[in-house]
Amino acid sequence: MIKLLNIFLLCCVVFLYNKSYYFNWNKAYIYRKPQVLYRFFKNKLPFLNKKKKTNFLKELYYLLNSYSTFIRAVDITRGKIYFIMEDYTRILYDNHIHSYREMLAHADIHSIFYQQYFTNKINIQLPRNYNPGRYRNEKFLESVYGHNLQEIKYNLVKINFFGRKVLFNKKNKAAFYLKKCRDELKEAVRKDRSLLRYLTNIKGTFNYRCIRHTKRLSAHAFGIAIDLDLSPPYYWKQYKFYKKKNNKISVYVYPDKIVRIFEKNYFIWGGKWYHFDTIHFEYRPEMFYNLTEK
């Protein structure tokens, strides 16, 4: 009897593992309340333990609220979870790679949230390889902002940023929030003129290129990043050179007011990475939703 019961339970597990679910919420808007989302998926993820299920639901919630019109559905097939984008691109949620180099080169959806971005001011050396937001899933960004140079260019709009015309992607309100940053920065400059030197000679926005020494597209290639001005620019590969010239230089020297305005409008700052890039600000709304949810 016990053997028959064990066989029955094994068959149930195999059945649930191999069963496919396809959830489309374009009309239901279930993602607006996390508790509703949890009930919706409660018994549909038997292959995940409690911690992994909680992480998945949180990350799904952040993404749906940050990219609501670009994610069509979630497909659960044979124990694997896929995000179905609006253009029907299928993206694997978790490919079970968690080493630093692998996540940089082949980030899945889960890798995006591997390290949490924080908005408080930093005054300590960050832990080794702590780079929240540097793990980008290229397929995901392509589905939102454009699959190639021609598509991305079509989505670009011109923005007057402190006397310079810059190009930024209009999809997912990226350009809208850069304009909000500009307007708030103008108000800040009226109160503190010393901020102006960081804003009038910016290094660039859209530039269809790969990250140096890699084959991965830069955030600048999608038109969702802006490099401000700082002389010299603090970049992790150059820091040893600058430190030899002046050992009092700190990688965290940057006006906190500017950083806070960008973060308020969903831009992460490269100065909060272990591999820092202090002039780099990148539009990544999903990195902030856990800080603003109610």
N, C-alpha and C positions, 0 to 999 in steps of 0.2 A: 504493500500500500504506500509506504514511504517512497519507494523507488518510483512508483507511478506518479506520485505528487511532485517529486523532483523533476521528472521528465516533463510533466505538464508546465511547471514553472519555467523550465528551460525553454520550452516551446513558446511560452508567452513572451519571454525576454527577446528571443530571436525574432518573433513576429513584430514586436514594438520597435526593435532596432531597424528592421528592414522596411517598416511602414513609412510611407511618404506623406508629408503634410505640406500644403501650399497655402500660405496666408496672405491675402490681399486686403489691405485696409484703406485703399484710396477713398472709399465712401464711408467707412466706419469711423475713422479718426480715433481709433482706440488708443493711440499713442499719447493723447493729451493727458491721461491720468495713469501714472505708473502702476497703481493697484489694479486697474482694469487690464492693463497689459499683462501683469503677473497672472491673473485669473485665466486670461486667454491662453497662455502657454503652460499653465501649471502642470498638466499631465501629458504634455506633448514632447517632453525632453527627458525620457527615461535613461538615456545614455550619459547624462551629465549629473555629477554629484551636486549637492546643495550649493556649495560655494561657486562652482562653475556656472550653475544655472542662474544664480543671483547676479554674477558678473555679466553674463550674456544679456539678461533682461535690463540691467542698468545701461549697458553700452548700446543696446538697441533703442532704449528710451532716449539717450542723448543724441544718437544719430537721427532718429525720426523727428526730433524737435529741431535739429540743426539743418536737416536736408529733406524736409517733409515732402517736397514735390519731386524729388529725384530718386527716392527708394520706392519701388513698386510693391514688393512683397518679400517674404522670407520663405525659402524652400528647405524643408527638412527631409533629407533623403538618405537612407542607409546609414544613419548615425552621423551625418555631416550636415552642417547648416550653411546655406548659401543666401546671400543677399541678391535679390533680383532688382536691378536698377531700372529706371524709367526707359532706358534704351535697350532693355532686356539683357544687359551684361550680367553674367553670373559671377559673383565674387565669394570665394570661400571665407567663412568667418574665422576659422582657426585651423592653421596648418601645423600646429604644435611645434613651432620653432621659437625659441626664446633666448637665443644667444644674441649679443649685441650686433655682431656683424651680419648675422642671418636676418635679423629684423630690419636692419637698414636696407639690405639688398632685396629682401622678399617679404616685406611687411604684409601681414594679413589684416583683417578688420580688427581683430582682438589686439594686435600689436599697437594700434593707434593709441589705446588706452593703457598700455603696459605701465607707463609712468604718469603720474598725475601732475598737471600743471598747477602752479600755485601763484596767487597774486600778491602775497605779502612780500615786502622788500627783503632781499637776501643780503646777508652780511657775513656769510661763511663760504668756505670752499665747498662746492657741490660734490656729492658722491661720484665716484668714477662711473663714466658712461651714463650719467643721469641727463637725458636729453628729451624731455616730454615734448612731443609734437614733431620730432625729427623723423619718426617712423611713419612714412607716408605710403598709402596704398595707391599706386599709380593708376590702376584701373578705376578705382573709385573717383579719383580726381578727374580723370578723363571723362567719366560718365557725367560729371557735374559741370565741368568747365570747358570741355572740348577734347576731342580725340586726336586732333592733329593741329598743325600750325594754322591751317585755313579756318578750321572751326573756332579755334581760340581767338584768332584775329577778328572774326565776325562778332564775337562776344565782347570785344574790348570797347571801352568808352574813354573819352578824354576828360581829364580832371585837372583843373587849375590848382596846383599845389604850391602855394607861396611863390607865385610868379613863374612857375614852370609847368608846362603841359605834360602830364604823365598819362600812360595808358593803364587801365585796370579793368578786370573782368566784371561784367555787370551781373553775371549769373549768381544766384543764391545771395543777392544783396551785397556782394563784396564791395563793389564800387560805391554803393549807398553808404556803407559804414566807413569807407575811407573818407568820403565827403564829410561825414559827421565828425570824424577825427580832425579833419582840417578846420572845420568851423570851431570846434572846441579848443584846438590849439591856437587859433587866432585870438580867441578870448584870453587864453593863458598868456600869450605874448604881450597883450595889452597891459597885463599886470606885471610881467617879468620879461623885459626885453632881452635878457641874457639867453633865453631859450631860442631866439631867432636864428642864431648861427648853426643850430642843429637841423634847421628846416629849410633853409634857402638854397642850399647847394647839395640836394639829395643825389645819391649815387645811382638811383634807377628803380624802375618797377618791372614792367614786362620785358622779358628777354628770353626768347626761346632757345634754351641751352640746357646742357646736362650739368649736374654738380661736378665740380672739378675732380678729375681723376676717377670718374665713375661713368656708368652708362645710364644712371637714373636722372630723370628730368627734375630740374630745380622747381621750387614753388614759383619762382619768377617766370618760368616757362608757361605757367597757367595764368599768369597775370593776377596773382593773389598775394604778392609780397612786395614790400617796399624797403629799400635801404636808405636810411637817412645819412646825415653828414656827421662825421667825427674824425678829427685829424690828430693822431693817426687812427685808422680804423682798427678796432681790437678784434682780431680773428685768431682762433685758437692755434693755428699753425704758425702764426707770426708772433705770438706773444713772447716767446723766449727771446727773440731779437729785441723787442721793445723793452723787456725787463732788464736786459743787459745794459741798455742805454740809460734807463732810469728805473731803479728798483722800487721807487715809490708809486709807480703806476699800478692802478688796480683795474681789473677787468670789469668791475662793477660801477665804475665812474660813468654815470649817465643820468641826466635829469629825471628824477622820480616822477615829476609831473607829466612829462611826455609819455613815459612808460604806462602810467596809470590811465591816461586818456586812451591810448591804443588798446589796453587790456579791457577797458570799459566797453569798447566797441568790437570785442572778439578777436583781437590780434594778439598772438603770442609773441614774446620777445626773445630773440636769440641770446640775449645776455643771461638768461636763466637756464642755459644749457652748460653741461660740463665741457663740451666742445663748442665754446661760445662764439657768437657772431653778434657783437653788440649793436651794430647798425641795422640789424635785420628784424623786421616786423612782418608777421604772416597771418593772414585771415584764416582762422581755424575755429569756427563757432562751437564745434563739438567738444573742444577742450575746456570750455567754460560752463557748459550747461550744468555740470554737477555742482558748480559754485553758485548758480543762480536759481536752481529749482526750488519750488515752494512746497 
